[in-house]
Amino acid sequence: METKNLDKAYKQAAALIQADIKDKIKSGNTKAYNTGRLYDSISSTVKEISTGETIEISMLEYGQYTDNGTIHIDKRGFTEAGLKSADAELEELIGRAAVDDIIISFDQILD
């Protein structure tokens, strides 16, 4: 089965997650923005795995300490907050793309 729509949706989802995490770094109670170095380091890529595709989010190494906290640094939780804020839109985006790909496959079988 071709997954053109799903492949495109994963790329859009990666960009959406990246943007939402960046937004959480700059605002609200998850704010961790000072010089912008952490903000600028947030990136996302879609990677092929044995069961399909996955989205990988990366940031500067110290970002994990700012995000998760340590005994000296308060937890900011911007990654989790960014994922939660993108969740509903991600479900719609991925779900619609999967359905579209299935319909295309059925159409090809019926032709």
Secondary structure by P-SEA (a helix, b strand, c coil): cccaaaaaaaaaaaaaaaaaaaaaaccccccccccccccccbbbbbbbccccbbbbbbccccccccccccccccccaaaaaaaaaaaaaaaaaaaaaaaaaaaaaaaaaac
